[in-house]
Amino acid sequence: MQPVEISPGLVVQGFSPPLNLRDFKLIAFDMDSTLINIECVDEIADAAGRKAEVAAITEAAMRGEITDYKESLRQRVALLKGVSVSSMEEVLNQRMRLNPGAADLVAACKQVGMITLLVSGGFTFFTDRIRDLLAIDCTRSNVLEMEDGLLTGRLLNQHWGDICDGEEKRRMLIQTCAQNNIHPRQAIAMGDGANDLPMMGVAGFSVAYHAKPKVREQAMVAINSGGLDRLLEVLR
């Protein structure tokens, strides 16, 4: 089925809307440029005077032009060495905002009993805030190492592995579904970058939000204008 623009900035392919939101049991969100308005690593890099350099790597990774996401993240994090926690708090409090419709979409999903999952190639410093703000059920993201209030330029290993990349996002979605007796076909995955494609590929329903071309092409729904809650025009 060819992509169809059912209203301005809202494209669907592979199914005929509307579907019922209650048919799904879990929704997995990316964070940077999906639930929130920024790429956190780029904004942290601004404090180190390295934003342009870091943002170029981020853009290439999100477009799928860099295949080794883990190495690309290590490169970017290394450039953050010496940034203070206070600078990160400034990003958190002054630059980071929920994208339009994020709170409404999460609330609508929770209202019908869906489990909410936040899986990010970003950092716990930010995902913890979003988790608490939106009452997200589960999260997985990366931990920045700090010493004496400064970033070391390294990431800390966690009990599940080293870096939350696309494969880890996919694994976390499958694992959370299994723990809650949910089939992955009953899951929605929503993101904007190439590292979201693995989880979008195993979920029963995939959504691209203001996404890179490669992601828009593969998603069942592409929201190209407006807020995240435009998904509710398709899933009612």
C-alpha positions as CSV (number, residue, x, y, z in Angstrom):
1,M,0.0,0.0,0.0
2,Q,1.4,3.4,-1.0
3,P,1.8,6.2,1.5
4,V,-1.3,8.3,1.8
5,E,-1.5,11.8,3.4
6,I,-4.8,11.6,5.3
7,S,-4.5,15.2,6.5
8,P,-1.8,17.8,6.1
9,G,1.4,16.5,7.6
10,L,0.0,13.1,8.6
11,V,1.0,10.2,6.3
12,V,0.0,6.5,6.7
13,Q,1.0,3.4,4.9
14,G,0.2,-0.3,5.1
15,F,-3.1,0.0,6.8
16,S,-6.4,1.8,6.7
17,P,-7.1,4.2,9.6
18,P,-8.6,4.6,12.1
19,L,-7.5,1.8,14.4
20,N,-8.4,1.5,18.1
21,L,-5.8,2.7,20.7
22,R,-7.2,0.0,23.1
23,D,-5.9,-2.7,20.8
24,F,-2.4,-1.9,21.9
25,K,-0.8,-2.7,25.3
26,L,2.5,-0.9,25.3
27,I,4.1,2.2,23.7
28,A,7.8,2.8,23.4
29,F,9.1,6.3,22.9
30,D,12.5,7.7,21.9
31,M,13.4,10.9,23.8
32,D,15.6,13.3,21.9
33,S,13.7,15.1,19.2
34,T,10.7,12.9,19.8
35,L,9.3,13.4,23.3
36,I,11.5,16.5,23.8
37,N,12.6,19.4,21.5
38,I,16.4,19.0,21.6
39,E,19.3,16.5,21.1
40,C,20.7,16.7,24.7
41,V,24.2,15.6,23.7
42,D,24.4,18.6,21.2
43,E,23.3,21.1,23.8
44,I,25.7,19.8,26.4
45,A,28.5,20.1,23.8
46,D,27.5,23.8,23.5
47,A,28.9,24.3,27.0
48,A,32.2,22.9,25.8
49,G,32.3,25.0,22.6
50,R,31.9,21.8,20.5
51,K,28.3,21.9,19.5
52,A,28.8,22.1,15.7
53,E,31.2,19.1,15.8
54,V,29.0,17.0,18.0
55,A,25.8,17.9,16.2
56,A,27.3,16.9,12.8
57,I,28.0,13.4,14.2
58,T,24.5,13.2,15.8
59,E,22.9,14.2,12.5
60,A,24.8,11.6,10.5
61,A,24.0,8.9,13.1
62,M,20.3,9.8,13.1
63,R,20.2,9.7,9.3
64,G,21.7,6.2,9.3
65,E,24.9,7.4,7.7
66,I,27.0,6.1,10.6
67,T,26.3,2.4,11.2
68,D,28.2,2.0,14.5
69,Y,26.0,4.0,16.8
70,K,28.0,3.0,19.9
71,E,31.2,4.3,18.5
72,S,29.5,7.5,17.4
73,L,28.2,8.1,20.9
74,R,31.6,7.4,22.5
75,Q,33.1,10.0,20.2
76,R,30.5,12.6,21.1
77,V,30.7,11.9,24.8
78,A,34.5,12.2,24.7
79,L,34.1,15.7,23.4
80,L,32.0,16.6,26.5
81,K,34.9,16.0,28.9
82,G,35.1,18.8,31.5
83,V,31.5,20.1,31.1
84,S,30.1,20.8,34.6
85,V,26.9,19.4,36.1
86,S,25.7,22.9,36.5
87,S,25.9,23.4,32.7
88,M,23.9,20.2,32.2
89,E,21.3,21.5,34.7
90,E,21.1,24.6,32.6
91,V,20.3,22.5,29.5
92,L,17.7,20.6,31.6
93,N,16.0,23.6,33.0
94,Q,16.4,26.2,30.2
95,R,16.6,24.4,26.9
96,M,14.8,21.1,27.3
97,R,11.0,21.2,26.7
98,L,8.4,18.5,26.0
99,N,7.4,18.5,22.3
100,P,3.8,19.6,21.6
101,G,1.3,16.9,22.3
102,A,3.7,14.7,24.3
103,A,1.9,14.9,27.6
104,D,-1.5,14.4,26.0
105,L,-0.5,11.4,24.0
106,V,1.2,9.7,27.1
107,A,-1.9,10.5,29.2
108,A,-4.2,9.0,26.5
109,C,-2.1,5.8,26.4
110,K,-2.1,5.5,30.1
111,Q,-5.9,6.1,30.3
112,V,-6.5,2.9,28.2
113,G,-4.0,0.9,30.4
114,M,-1.0,0.9,28.1
115,I,2.5,0.4,29.6
116,T,4.8,3.4,28.7
117,L,8.4,2.8,27.9
118,L,11.2,5.4,27.3
119,V,14.2,4.0,25.4
120,S,16.9,6.5,24.6
121,G,20.4,6.7,23.2
122,G,20.6,9.8,25.5
123,F,21.4,10.0,29.2
124,T,19.7,9.2,32.5
125,F,20.3,12.8,33.6
126,F,17.5,13.8,31.2
127,T,15.4,10.6,30.9
128,D,14.9,10.5,34.7
129,R,13.3,14.0,34.5
130,I,11.1,13.0,31.6
131,R,10.1,9.7,33.4
132,D,9.0,11.6,36.5
133,L,7.3,14.4,34.6
134,L,5.2,12.1,32.4
135,A,4.9,9.1,34.9
136,I,6.6,6.8,32.4
137,D,6.6,3.2,33.6
138,C,10.0,2.0,32.4
139,T,13.2,3.6,31.0
140,R,16.5,2.6,29.5
141,S,19.3,5.1,28.6
142,N,23.0,5.8,29.2
143,V,24.9,7.0,32.2
144,L,27.5,9.8,31.9
145,E,30.4,9.3,34.2
146,M,31.1,12.3,36.5
147,E,34.0,13.1,38.8
148,D,34.1,16.2,41.1
149,G,31.1,17.7,39.3
150,L,32.6,17.4,35.8
151,L,32.0,15.0,33.0
152,T,34.9,12.6,32.4
153,G,34.1,12.0,28.7
154,R,33.1,8.4,29.4
155,L,30.0,6.4,29.8
156,L,29.4,3.9,32.7
157,N,28.5,0.3,32.0
158,Q,25.2,-0.9,33.5
159,H,23.9,-4.3,34.5
160,W,22.3,-4.8,31.1
161,G,25.3,-3.7,29.0
162,D,27.3,-0.7,27.9
163,I,25.3,1.6,25.5
164,C,21.6,1.8,24.7
165,D,21.8,1.7,20.9
166,G,19.2,0.6,18.4
167,E,19.7,-3.1,19.2
168,E,19.3,-2.4,22.9
169,K,16.1,-0.4,22.2
170,R,14.7,-3.4,20.3
171,R,15.7,-5.8,23.0
172,M,14.2,-3.6,25.8
173,L,10.9,-3.4,23.9
174,I,10.8,-7.2,23.5
175,Q,11.9,-7.8,27.1
176,T,9.2,-5.4,28.5
177,C,6.5,-7.0,26.4
178,A,7.6,-10.5,27.6
179,Q,7.6,-9.4,31.2
180,N,4.0,-8.2,30.9
181,N,2.6,-11.0,28.7
182,I,2.3,-8.7,25.7
183,H,3.0,-9.7,22.1
184,P,5.2,-7.2,20.3
185,R,2.5,-6.9,17.7
186,Q,0.5,-5.2,20.5
187,A,3.2,-2.6,20.9
188,I,3.7,0.9,19.3
189,A,7.2,2.2,18.8
190,M,7.7,5.9,18.1
191,G,10.9,7.7,17.1
192,D,12.8,10.0,14.7
193,G,16.2,8.5,14.0
194,A,17.8,5.5,12.4
195,N,18.6,4.0,15.8
196,D,14.8,3.7,16.4
197,L,14.3,1.5,13.4
198,P,15.2,-1.8,15.1
199,M,12.4,-1.4,17.7
200,M,10.0,0.0,15.1
201,G,10.7,-3.1,13.1
202,V,9.5,-5.5,15.8
203,A,6.6,-3.5,17.1
204,G,3.2,-4.1,15.7
205,F,2.8,-0.4,14.9
206,S,5.5,2.2,14.1
207,V,5.4,6.0,14.2
208,A,7.9,8.5,12.8
209,Y,7.8,11.9,14.4
210,H,9.3,14.8,12.4
211,A,11.8,12.1,11.4
212,K,14.7,11.5,9.1
213,P,13.8,10.3,5.6
214,K,14.8,6.7,6.2
215,V,12.6,6.5,9.2
216,R,9.6,8.2,7.5
217,E,9.8,5.7,4.7
218,Q,9.6,2.7,7.0
219,A,7.0,3.9,9.5
220,M,3.3,3.0,9.3
221,V,2.5,6.6,10.4
222,A,4.6,9.7,9.7
223,I,3.8,12.8,11.7
224,N,5.5,15.5,9.7
225,S,3.8,18.5,11.2
226,G,2.0,19.2,14.5
227,G,2.4,17.4,17.8
228,L,2.8,13.9,19.0
229,D,-0.9,13.7,19.8
230,R,-1.7,13.7,16.1
231,L,-1.3,9.9,16.5
232,L,-4.7,10.0,18.1
233,E,-6.2,11.0,14.7
234,V,-5.2,7.5,13.6
235,L,-5.6,5.5,16.8
236,R,-8.9,6.4,18.5
